[in-house]
Amino acid sequence: MGGRVELIVAEPINGDLKCVRLDEATMKYLGVKPGDEVDVFSPGFSPSQIKARVEKAPPEDEGLGIIRISRDKMLEGGFKLGMRVLVDKSWIRSLKLTLLTKYKPGTIEIVTPELVPEEEEVVKSKQFKKSSRKST
């Protein structure tokens, strides 16, 4: 789908590294699956922001509106337990994939326009005037 959700930071799961855990409904709403990246940030003026890999949340987390951020990512972003955060699909990775799949090298041809003889004279006369001003 591809929206933005507001979640509450819950206790991280021991052993998690560089990831966030989201329930099935949240992943479906955001349009992500395990292994994709999401951006997590604070809704206020806090500089808290991270990019992390998505993992599936434990079954007991379904429908609670929580996110479990690994300890290393919590430290990186400055997040605290109980903090409200916004989560959305990482657009950088989506942009890279779009560019890589849709636009192959050499498929976009750039053609320089041809000048009409009258335009060539105008261009040459303007170049002459510019260069003569600099020399005086």
Residue pairs with C-beta under 8 A, 6 or more apart in sequence:
1 28
1 29
1 30
1 31
2 30
2 31
2 88
2 89
3 29
3 30
3 31
3 88
4 30
4 86
4 87
4 88
5 26
5 29
5 30
5 86
5 87
5 88
6 43
6 65
6 84
6 85
6 86
6 87
7 22
7 26
7 65
7 66
7 67
7 84
7 85
7 87
8 65
8 66
8 67
8 82
8 83
8 84
8 85
9 66
9 67
9 68
9 69
9 74
9 79
9 80
9 81
9 82
9 83
9 84
9 85
10 61
10 64
10 66
10 67
10 68
10 81
11 68
11 81
12 68
12 69
12 70
12 71
12 74
13 21
13 58
13 68
13 70
16 55
16 68
16 70
16 71
17 70
17 72
18 52
18 53
18 70
18 72
18 73
19 52
19 53
19 54
19 55
19 70
19 73
20 38
20 40
20 52
20 53
20 54
20 55
20 67
20 68
20 69
20 70
20 73
20 87
21 54
21 55
21 56
21 57
21 58
21 61
21 67
21 68
22 30
22 32
22 38
22 54
22 55
22 56
22 57
22 67
22 87
23 56
23 57
23 61
23 62
23 63
23 64
24 56
24 57
24 62
25 62
25 63
26 67
26 87
27 33
27 34
27 54
27 56
30 38
30 87
30 88
30 89
31 89
32 38
32 54
32 89
33 54
34 54
34 55
34 56
35 53
35 54
36 53
36 54
36 89
36 90
36 93
37 51
37 52
37 53
37 54
37 89
37 90
37 92
37 93
38 51
38 52
38 54
38 87
38 88
38 89
38 90
39 49
39 50
39 51
39 87
39 88
39 89
39 90
39 91
40 49
40 50
40 51
40 52
40 67
40 69
40 73
40 77
40 79
40 85
40 86
40 87
41 48
41 49
41 50
41 77
41 85
41 86
42 48
42 49
42 79
42 83
42 84
42 85
42 86
43 84
43 85
43 86
46 78
47 78
48 77
48 78
48 79
48 83
48 85
49 77
50 69
50 73
50 76
50 77
50 79
51 90
51 92
52 69
52 70
52 73
57 66
57 68
61 68
67 85
67 87
69 77
69 79
73 79
74 80
79 85
115 123
